[in-house]
Amino acid sequence: MKKHSVKKTNDTVFYIIITLASVSSVFILFGIILSIFSQGLKLFNSYNFLDFITGLNWYPVYDPPDFGILPIIAGSLLITSLTIIIAVPFSIATAVYISEIAKPHEKEILKPVIEVLASIPSVIYGLFGMAVFAPFIQKLLNLKTGFNAFTASIILGIMIIPIISSISEDAINAVPMNLREASYALGATKWETIFKVVLPAAKSGIITSVILGIGRAIGETMVVLMVAGNSAVIPKTIFDSVRPMTSTLASEMGETPVGSTHYYALFAIAAVLFVITLILNFIIGLIRGSLKTRHNN
């Protein structure tokens, strides 16, 4: 009876701790959203919203200042798109190889390597890109500068490969073995089983990994600050220098007077970044739900 009472007390304490942690997370999230939007919306007391979103010039120290962020949005979306195009195929291929093809001793080597890549600080990637990779790309492709969207996307792609690959591998490993055995029993080859049975069964987890990868790519600061070129212009090609929203916030927030119009403009950029991330996650969530429904039917 006493043991039952102690167990019940422990369960109650655990339940309270978990509940408090969950509620605290929600309040912290709403606190962050409130602080960003409350400061960012103050910009529009003195600056037109459409001029802010569609303006082509970001000159915050001019008189009068220009706070057009369309080139900054374009830079963020370009780098994020290129990063996903580069990273997703490599990540899924890596996950498939480790889970379905690699021998045990190969897995023992590849898994730690991927985990090490995931643990390297982003500033190290940025330093490598700035000192080694950008000059290499400039010389290889005969460009005016190696600090551009293409270079930043490759470095970012290398950064998010471990995230997408690791989660995708877990999703692939979670596919029941009897599905594979049934496929082989029907005469399918190993590759047919992988592409027509295993990957479709694991697509929910794979899409989740891609969502996390997109979030990491669009929210990354140090790499794009150090490698993307920091030019607030709409890129015409992938080899143009760009300035994403995150690098704008990182490079200007520390030197901006608190309470100035420029200060509120930076918070407005943060609010736009939040909304874009939310929309992208919502769209991918709809796609994920549609694929899941189709698979169940």
N, C-alpha and C positions, 0 to 999 in steps of 0.2 A: 504494500500500500504506500509505504514511504517512497520507494523507488518510483512508483507511478506518479506521485505528487511532484517529485524532483524533475522527472521527465516533462511533465506538463508545464512546470514553471519555466524550464529551459526552452520549451517550444514557444511559450508566450513571449519570453524575452527576445528570442530570435525573430519572431513575427513582428514585434515592436521595432526592432532595429532595422529590419528590412523595409517596413512601412515608412519609417522616418527617412531612410536613405532614398526611397523612391519619391516621397513627397518633396524632400529637399532638392532633388535633382530637377523636379518640375519648377519649383520656386526659383532656383538658380537660373534655369533657362529663361523663364519669364523676366527675371531681373535683368539679364543680359539684353534681351530683346527690348525691354522698356528703356534701358539706359541708352542704347544705340539709337532707337527711333526718336526718343524725346530730344536728344541733342541734334540729330540729323534733320528733323523736321523744322528746326529753327532757321535753317538756311533759307527756307522758302518764304520767310517773312520779308526778305529783301532781295530774293533772286527767284526768277521764274523757273518753275519745275520743268517745263518743256525745254527751255534753254539749257538746263542742267543735264537732262537725259540725252538730248540730241545735239548739243553743242560740239563743235569740232576742235575747240581750243581750250587747253588747260593752262591758264596763266594766272595763278592765284595772287601773284605779287604785283600785277599790273594795276594801273589806275585809269579807269575802273577795271576790276579783275574779271577774268573769264573762268568759269567753272564748268566748261563742257566736258562731259566724261565719256562721250561716245567712243573716242579712240581708246580709252582705258578699258571700257567694256569689251571692245573688239579685240584688244590684246589678250585679255583674260580668256575669252571664248576661243580664240585661235590656239593659244597654248594648250588649253584644256583639251580641245578636240584633237590636236596633233598628238598629245600625250596618250590619250586613250587609244588612238589608231595605232600607235607604236607599241604600247604596253600590253593591251588586251590579248592579241594573238600570241605574243611571247609568253605571257603569264599562263594562259590556258594550255598552251603546248607544253610548258614546263610541268604544270600540274598533272597533265595526262601522262607524260613520260615517267614522272616519279611514281605515280599511283599505279599505272597499268603496265608499264614496259620495263622500267629499271629493275635491275637485280638488287638483292638485299644490300650488297656491299656498295653499290652505286647510290642507293638511297641514303646510306649512312654518311656519304660524302656530300651529296647534293642538299639534303635537308639543313645541315648546319651552315652551309654556304649561304643559302637563302635567308636563314635567320640572321646571319651576320649582316647581310645587306640591309635587312629591315631595321637593324639596331644602329646603323651608322647615322650620326646627326646630319641634318640637312645642310648645315653650314659646311661640312666636309665635302659633300657633293658639289655645293656651290663653289668652293675653293678649287676643287678639281676641274670643274667646268670652266672657271675663269682663267686658271693658270695653264691648263693642259689642253682641254678639249676644244675650247673656243678658238685658240690659235691653230689647232690642227684642222678644224672645219674650215677656217678661213683660207688656209693654205691649200687644202684638198680641193675645195670647190672654187677657189680663186675669187673670193668675196671681198667686199670692202671692209667688212668686219665680221668676226665670228660670233659677236654678241648679238644674237637674234632669236626669233621665236623658234626656229628649227633646233638650234643648239639647246635652248632651255627645255624644249619638249623632250629631247632625247635624254637629258639628265633627269628630268622629272619622271620619264617613263621607266628608267632604271630604278628610280626610287620607289615607284608604286608596284613594280613587278612582284616583289616579295609579298605585299599585302594581298593582291589579287590571286597570286599563285597559291599561297598558303591556304586561304579560305576555299578556293576552288578545289584544291586537293582534298580538303576535309569533306567537301560536298561529294566528290567523286568516290572517296572511300566509304561514304555512308550509303552508297547504292548497294542494295542487297546482292549477295553473290549469286542467288538463284536466278536473277535476271540475266546475268552473264552466262550461267550454265544453260539456261533455256535457249538463249541465242545460239550458243555453240551446238546445242542439240538439234537445232533446226538447220544447221549447216552453215551458219554465218562465220566469216573469218574474224580474226582478232580485231582488225581495223573496222570492219562493219559493225562489230559489237560495240566498239568504243564510240563510233560516230552516230550510230542509229539507236543504241540502247542506253549506254552509260551516260553520255553527255546530255541527251534529252531528259533522263531521269534526274540528273544533277543540276539542271539549268536554273532552278530556283536559288540554290546556293551560289552558283556562278554569277548570276545577276546581282546578288547581294554583294559579292566581292567587287564587282565592277562599280556598284554604287559607292562603296567605300573608297575605291580608287579615284573616282571622279571627285569625291569630297576632298581627298588629300591633294589632288592635282590643282583644283580651283582655289584651295585655301593655302597652298604653299607660298612662303614668303621669301626665304633666304635665297633659294636657287634662282628665282626669277629676278630678284633684286640684283644679284651678282652676275647673271649670265644673259638676261633677255635684252639688254641694251638701254633700257630706261628712256625710251623716246615716246612721248605721248602723241603719237600720230597713228592714223588708221593704216594698218599694214596692207601693202599691195601684193606682196608675196610672202611666203613663209620664211624668207631670208631677210626680212626687214626687222629692224630693232623695234621693240614694243615696250610698253609699260603697263603691266597688269594692275588691277585694283589693289592687290595685296602689297606690291612693292611701292605703290604710291602712298599707302597708309604708313608703311614702315619708314620710308625715306623722309616724309614730311611732318609726321605727327610730332616728333620730338622737338622741332624748331618752330612750331606754330603757336602763337599766343592763345591761351585759353580764353574762350568767349568771343574770338574773332570770327568773321564770316568764313575765313579759310578753315578754321577749326570745325565749324559746323558742317562745312562742305566735306571734310574728311569723314565725319560721322555719317553723312548722307551716302558717301561711297560705301561705307561699311554696311549700311542698311540695304543698299542695292545689291551688294554681294550676298548678303543673307537671303534676300528675296530670290535671286538667281539660283542659288544653291537649293533653296526650298522647291522652286519650280522644277529644276532638273531631277531632284529626288522624287517629286510627285509624278513626273512623267515616266520615269523609269519604274516607279512602283506600279503605275497603271499597266505598263507593258508586262511587268512581272506577273501581276494578277491575271492579265489576259492570257498569258502563256500557261499559267497554272490551271486556269479554268478549262482551256482548250485541251490540256493534257488529261485532266480528270474526265472530260467528256469523251 
